[in-house]
Amino acid sequence: MIEITLVKELKGKELVKDFEKIYGSIDKLKRVFERGDGNVKLELDLEDWEYFLKHPDEELRETRLIYTENPEITMKDVNLMGYIKNQKPQSIKELADLAGRDISTIQRKVNLLEKEGFIEIKNGNKNSKIPVFNYDKLEIAI
C-alpha cells in the first residue's frame, strides 16, 4: 500500500477568504452554528476563522491522506496533475492539448485521478469539465 499526502500551504488570510466564499460572513456562520445541531465542522471553521482574523500572516498546512494500491498512478499522472495545477486548463480537451496526448486517454486518466481523490472535476461552460488540483505538494511514502 502506498500512502500519498496532498499538501496545501496557505496563510491565515487566505483561509479567511475561503471561509468568506463558503459562508459569506463570520456573522452568518455564527448564526448558522447557533441554530444548528452542534455540527463539529461549523464549530471548527468558526474557531479557525476567529483565530486567523487575529493572525492573518500565520502559515498553516492542510493535508489530505490517500491510501492506494493502484499501480495505474504513474509519473505521467503526476505530471498531468502538474499541468492541471500550473496551467489551469478550462476543459479536458485543453488539458490533452497541453499534455500533447489523446483526449480519450486524458479523459480516462482524469476519471481515475478523480476516483482516487487526487483531483476534483468542476462543471465548466457548454458541458465542459474542468479538472482542478488544489494542492501545493504531493508526498509519497512507500
TORSEZA-187049 format. One record per residue (C-alpha): x, y, z; residue in one letter. Coordinates in steps of 0.1 Angstrom, whole numbers, plus 2048, in hexadecimal, padded with zeros to 3 digits. Layout:
REM TORSEZA-187049
<<X; Y; Z>; A>;
...
END
This chain:
REM TORSEZA-187049
<<800; 800; 800>; M>;
<<80C; 823; 7F7>; I>;
<<805; 841; 80D>; E>;
<<802; 862; 7FB>; I>;
<<7FE; 883; 80C>; T>;
<<7F0; 8A0; 7FA>; L>;
<<7FC; 8C1; 80A>; V>;
<<7EE; 8E4; 807>; K>;
<<802; 8FF; 817>; E>;
<<7F1; 921; 81D>; L>;
<<7F0; 93F; 834>; K>;
<<7D4; 947; 84C>; G>;
<<7C7; 963; 837>; K>;
<<7C2; 94A; 81A>; E>;
<<7AE; 933; 830>; L>;
<<799; 951; 83B>; V>;
<<792; 958; 816>; K>;
<<788; 934; 811>; D>;
<<770; 936; 82E>; F>;
<<761; 956; 81F>; E>;
<<75A; 943; 7FF>; K>;
<<74A; 926; 811>; I>;
<<736; 938; 82C>; Y>;
<<734; 95D; 821>; G>;
<<73D; 96C; 842>; S>;
<<748; 961; 865>; I>;
<<726; 96E; 872>; D>;
<<713; 957; 85B>; K>;
<<728; 93A; 866>; L>;
<<722; 943; 88A>; K>;
<<6FC; 944; 884>; R>;
<<6FD; 922; 871>; V>;
<<711; 912; 88D>; F>;
<<6FB; 91F; 8A8>; E>;
<<6DC; 912; 896>; R>;
<<6EC; 8F1; 88E>; G>;
<<6EF; 8CF; 89D>; D>;
<<712; 8D3; 8AB>; G>;
<<723; 8CD; 88A>; N>;
<<748; 8C8; 892>; V>;
<<754; 8D5; 870>; K>;
<<741; 8F5; 874>; L>;
<<750; 8F9; 897>; E>;
<<773; 8F2; 88B>; L>;
<<76F; 90A; 86E>; D>;
<<762; 925; 885>; L>;
<<77F; 921; 89D>; E>;
<<799; 921; 880>; D>;
<<789; 940; 871>; W>;
<<78A; 953; 892>; E>;
<<7AE; 948; 898>; Y>;
<<7BB; 951; 875>; F>;
<<7AA; 973; 875>; L>;
<<7C1; 97B; 891>; K>;
<<7DF; 969; 882>; H>;
<<7DD; 96F; 85C>; P>;
<<801; 968; 854>; D>;
<<804; 948; 867>; E>;
<<80B; 92B; 84F>; E>;
<<7F8; 90B; 850>; L>;
<<7FA; 8E9; 83F>; R>;
<<7DB; 8D7; 834>; E>;
<<7E0; 8B2; 82C>; T>;
<<7CB; 896; 81D>; R>;
<<7D7; 872; 81E>; L>;
<<7D0; 85A; 802>; I>;
<<7D8; 835; 805>; Y>;
<<7DA; 822; 7E5>; T>;
<<7E6; 801; 7D7>; E>;
<<7DE; 80D; 7B4>; N>;
<<7FB; 806; 79D>; P>;
<<7EB; 81C; 782>; E>;
<<7F7; 83C; 793>; I>;
<<817; 844; 781>; T>;
<<830; 861; 77D>; M>;
<<81C; 86B; 75E>; K>;
<<7FE; 86F; 775>; D>;
<<813; 884; 78D>; V>;
<<81E; 89A; 76F>; N>;
<<7F9; 89C; 764>; L>;
<<7F1; 8AA; 787>; M>;
<<80D; 8C3; 782>; G>;
<<7FC; 8CF; 762>; Y>;
<<7DB; 8D2; 774>; I>;
<<7EA; 8E5; 791>; K>;
<<801; 8FD; 77D>; N>;
<<7EF; 901; 75C>; Q>;
<<7CB; 900; 76A>; K>;
<<7BB; 8F2; 74A>; P>;
<<796; 8FA; 746>; Q>;
<<78D; 8D9; 737>; S>;
<<799; 8B5; 732>; I>;
<<7A0; 8BD; 70E>; K>;
<<7B6; 8DA; 718>; E>;
<<7C9; 8C3; 730>; L>;
<<7CE; 8AA; 715>; A>;
<<7DC; 8C5; 6FE>; D>;
<<7F3; 8D1; 71A>; L>;
<<800; 8AE; 721>; A>;
<<803; 8A5; 6FC>; G>;
<<7EE; 886; 701>; R>;
<<7CE; 877; 6F2>; D>;
<<7AE; 885; 702>; I>;
<<79F; 862; 709>; S>;
<<7BF; 858; 71C>; T>;
<<7BE; 878; 730>; I>;
<<799; 873; 737>; Q>;
<<7A0; 850; 746>; R>;
<<7BD; 85E; 75A>; K>;
<<7A9; 87B; 767>; V>;
<<78D; 864; 772>; N>;
<<7A6; 84D; 784>; L>;
<<7B6; 86B; 795>; L>;
<<794; 877; 7A0>; E>;
<<78A; 855; 7AC>; K>;
<<7AA; 851; 7C0>; E>;
<<7A4; 874; 7D0>; G>;
<<7C2; 886; 7C1>; F>;
<<7AD; 8A0; 7AD>; I>;
<<78B; 8AE; 7AB>; E>;
<<776; 8B3; 78C>; I>;
<<760; 8D2; 78A>; K>;
<<746; 8DB; 770>; N>;
<<751; 8F5; 757>; G>;
<<741; 907; 739>; N>;
<<72E; 8F3; 71F>; K>;
<<72F; 8D2; 731>; N>;
<<755; 8D3; 735>; S>;
<<766; 8C3; 753>; K>;
<<781; 8D7; 765>; I>;
<<79C; 8C2; 777>; P>;
<<7A8; 8D3; 797>; V>;
<<7C7; 8CA; 7AC>; F>;
<<7C5; 8E0; 7CC>; N>;
<<7E5; 8D5; 7DD>; Y>;
<<809; 8E2; 7DD>; D>;
<<81B; 8C1; 7E4>; K>;
<<816; 89C; 7DF>; L>;
<<82B; 887; 7F8>; E>;
<<82E; 862; 7F2>; I>;
<<837; 849; 80E>; A>;
<<83E; 825; 804>; I>;
END
